[in-house]
Structures are given as C-alpha cells and as structure tokens.
Amino acid sequence: MIQKVGQIGVPVKELDKAIHFYKDKLGLSLLFIQIVWPSLNVTVYVCS
C-alpha cells in the first residue's frame, strides 16, 4: 500500500501555465524543472 507520495513528475507543453496551476492553485512546492527536449518540459513537485 502506498503510504506517502514524495514527488511527482509531470510532462507539460506550456510550462508557465503548469507552474501556475500546480504551485499557485494546488499549493505544491516546485522542486526543479528538467528540460527533456525542446518541445517537452517536465516539472517536478514535492508532495507533502
């Protein structure tokens, strides 16, 4: 059984909108941004 989620990685195309949604709307802490290839960014959030 899953007890706790430590972090999630979300592939996004519109980085600014994703940061606004996950950070400002859901209240998750941004851990880092990883550029995978130019058309796809991955944002990783800490889930506490």
Secondary structure, DSSP 8 states (H G I E B T S, - for coil): ------EEEEEES-HHHHHIIIIIIT--EEEEEEEEETTEEEEEEE--
